[in-house]
Amino acid sequence: VVVYNRQNCCPDRIDGATVYVGGEYCGTIRYTQGRVIYSIDCNKAIGGDVTITQPDNYLTLCEVKVYGEKDNTLISPGRRTEQSSTAHNGVSSRAVDCITDGHYSNGNSCTHSQSIANNWWRVYLDSDYAVSKVVVYNRQDCCQERIDGATVYVGGEYCGTIRYTQGRVIYSIDCNKAIGGDVAITQSHNYLTLCEVKVYGEKGERS
């Protein structure tokens, strides 16, 4: 669930707003100065409604986007992957193993490039898909700022660039149903570490 906050006044009122799917708790928004968009991971919670509560302040919502599998299927798990280089046993397949643990020391969740520059990671979808969004889980135990500037592409078409926010783990990039047979993430000026990449979309055809 992605929430767009008010910008012209009182943006701190969003702090503490809580998101539920079908009565199941998803997460709580913590206000960050200068931030407009907040993404709450509901981890495939099932329900017929989404509710946002704010117990101790006014509730102002400028947009709420709800993504679900009925129209946006998770298509990346277990797909073939590759990357520009590998260090510390951080193989490319770790980013599509459905393990989102951001602690590299646990030894089995995150990728790691060898080079500090000109890095890339790619997952092959095996056929063309209309990709709605790409969700990236960042490393948590160290070096989180390395994700800043990582750029997402679908079939060579630019989707967006990640801008690091302190304390944020999950970054959602809107690809607006870009069509392609692969998703690539590049990082030109730092190591590239991905603890999970979730690609959502549906079968598509090039026009």
Disulfide bonds with the S-S distance in Angstrom:
Cys9-Cys10 2.06
Cys26-Cys42 2.24
Cys110-Cys195 1.99
Cys142-Cys143 1.98
Cys159-Cys175 2.28
